[in-house]
């Protein structure tokens, strides 16, 4: 069942999840949550899962559907738990959904709430925007799809317009999870992975040739979670504009497109999404 926890903070909802969640639990709770989102816009959530056991099958489907439908409606989600599988669940969810999710132990409850409140305080204390300055470093994120090709053309236009540096980045998502609390989840196909890496490098080189990029050192092949690696690259290289393609579909495509949503929500710089008309 869901039990609301009173909190004295704007744009934050806190709930305690207990026992086995059923479809009926979701039918009772989700309408109230949707009303809160409609009323306040993007919110953050504090979820106490210390006494949570599992989902019934239909309840798990309810949870996934709601997450896909509202993936851009959450700023931060703090999960408080006491088990390794809950920590693993948060790690995996961070790969697919755009909200910034973190796991906290039972002893870190206050730390979890403080982290959620940071987001709101940052919005309230934000200084007035500085006058517009020309972009100096543009990051093109590519997955070699038609959407990415169109985004590449737009990135070149922006590079020429502002005389900016242009970096092209492809992230090879190996979907291998390494964490201190579980053994690595690895498909023992090293040769296959090496082939994928070689193929990705060849595709990246061909893209550089088609775009006429003069400096091949600006083409980067990274490994890991696309969302996290792109954000890290942007921060470390002082990128002030990220350009990427977005299909804007729903269903599974939208779930996979959460890389774009995650970057939009979490990047410290401007983000330009380029849509390919179907």
N, C-alpha and C positions, 0 to 999 in steps of 0.2 A: 504494500500500500504506500501511497504518498502522503506525507504529513508536512504541512507548511511550517516553517520556522520563522517567527517574527524577526525582522531585521530593520534597523533604523538607518536605512541607506536608500537613496534613489537609484533606480535602474538596476537593482539587484533583487533576485528572488532566491529564497533559500528553502530547500526541501529536504526532508529525511525520508529515505527509501528503506522499507522494512519487508522482510519475508520474501514471498514469491509474488512477483508482479504479474497481474492478469490483464486481459483485454479490458475488463470492466474498470480496473484502476485507471487505465489510460483514458477511457471514455469519460470518466468523471473529472480527471485532472487537466487534460489537454485544452479543452475549451477555455478554462480560466487562464491558462498560460498564453493562449493565442490572444485573448482580450488584453492581457498585460502588454504583449508585444505591439499590438495595434495602438495601444494608448501611449506607450512610452518609447516606441522605436527599439533599436538594438539594446538588449539587456545583457547582464552577466548573471551567472547562476552558481549558487553554492549547493552542492549535492552531497549529503552525508549518506554514505553507503555502508557504514560499519555493520549494520544488521541486515543487509541485503543478501538474499540467497541466490535467486536466479529469476529468469523470465520464463513465463509460458511461451510457447511458440508464437502465438498470435500477438502477444504483448511485445515480443522482440521485433516483430514486423511493424507494429505500431510505432515503436521507438525509431526504427530506421526510416520509415516514411516521414515522420515528423522532422527528423534531422535533415533529410534531403530537402523538404519543403521550406525549412526555416534556417538553412545553413548560414545565411548572411545576417540573421536576426540576433545573433549572440556575439558579444565582444569577447568575453572570457568565461570559461567554465572551470570551477575548482571542484575536484572530486576528492572527498575525504573518505578514506577506507582503511582497511587493516589486513589486506591480503595481496599476495603477489599477482594473482590473476586480475584483480581490479587495476593494479598499476600497469600491467601489460595491456589491458583493454584501453586505457587512456592513451598509451603510447601508439597503439594501432589507430585509434580514432583520429589522432592528430595528423596522420598521414592523409586521411580522406576528407576531413572536414575543415572548414576555413576558420572556425573559432579557435582561439588560443586556449588549449586545455592543459591543465596541470594536475598531477596527483599529489596529495598531501596525506601524511600519516595522521592518525588520531591525535597525536600530540601536537600537530601543527595546525589546529583549527583556526586559531587567531591569525596565523601567518597566511592561511588561505583567504580569510576575509579581508585582510589588509591588502593582499594582492589584487583582489577584485575591486576594492575601492580605489586603488591607484589609477585604474582606467578612467573612472568618472572624474577624479580630481584633475587628471591630466587635461581632460576636455574643458573643465571650468577654469583652469589656470592658464590656458594657452594664451600666449601673447598674440597681439594683432599680427596678421599676416604681413610679411615683408613685401615690398614692391617686387614685381616679377623680375627675375633675373634669367638670362638665357641659359639653357641647359648646357652643361659642360661635359657630362659623361652619360651616355645612353646605353642601357643594357637591353639587348634583344634576346628574349627567352624563346627558344625554338624546340619543337618536337618533330620537325620536318613534315608536318601536316600542311594541307592547303591553307588552313587558317594561319599557320606560322609563316608561310610564304608571303601572304598578304601583309602580315605584320612586319616582315622583313622589308618590304617595299616602303611601308610607312616609316620605319626606323631610318632608312636611308634618306628619305625626305627631311626628317627631323635633323639628321646629322648635317646635311647640307645647309639647312636653314640656319642652324645655330653654330655651325663650325665646331661641332662637338666631337668628342672621342666616342667611338662605337665599339662595344664589346658584344660578342655573340656567344651565348652559353646554351649548351644542351646538357641536361642532367640524365644520366643513365640510372634509372630507378631499379636497383637490383632486388628490392623487396626482401632484403635480408635484415632481420632485426637483431641487434646486439644490445643487450642490457645486462646490468649487473645482477638482476634478479631472476633471469631465465637463461637457459642455454641458447646459443645462437640457432635461429631457425634457418637452416641452409639446405638448399637442394644441391646435392653433390654433383654438379655439372659444371666444373670449372672451365672445361673446354668450350661449352656453350656460352658461358659468360664472356670468355675471351673473344669468341666470334662476334657477340653482340657489341662488345667494346670496339673491335676492329671495324665492324660495319658502321657504327655510330660515328667513328672518326672519319671514315670515308664520306659519309653523308654530310658531315660538318664541313669537310674540305670542299666538297662540291658546292655547298651552299655559299661558302666564302667566295669561290670562283664566280658563281652566278651573280652575286651581289657586287662583285668588283672591289672587295675589301682588300686594301693594300697590305696591311700588317696582319699576317697569320697568327701572330702572338696574341691578337685580340680575340681569337676563337678558342673557347675553353670547353673541354669535356670533363664534367664533374660526376661524382658518384654519390648516391644517397637519395634522400627524400627531395623531390623537385621543389616543393614549397620551401623547405628549410634551407636547401643549398642556394637557391636563387636569392632568398632574403639575406643569407650570410654573405654571398658574393657582393650584393648591392651595398651592404653596410661596410664591408672591408675595403671596397674600391671607390667609395664616395660617389656612388651612382645617384644621379638626381632625377632620372626618368627611366622607368621600366616599360618596355613595349612587349606585348604578347598577344597571341591570337586567342579568340574565345568564340565557341560555337553557339552559346546561348540556348542550348537545347535543355530538355528535362530528362527525367528518368535516370538511367545509368549514365548517360552522357553528362548529365549535370553533376552527378556524383564525381565522376572522373575530372570534370571541369572545376572541381573545388580547389585545384591548384591555383587557378586564376583568382577565384574568390578569396582564398587565403592570402594571396599576395596583396590584393586590393585592401583587405582589412588590416594587414599587419605591416605593410611596407612603410618606412619612414620617409619615402620620397614619392613623387608623382608616379601614377601608373596609367598607361594608355592601353586599353584593350581594343583590338581591331576585330570586327565581326565580318565573317564571310557570308554573303547572301547566298541562301540555298537556291 
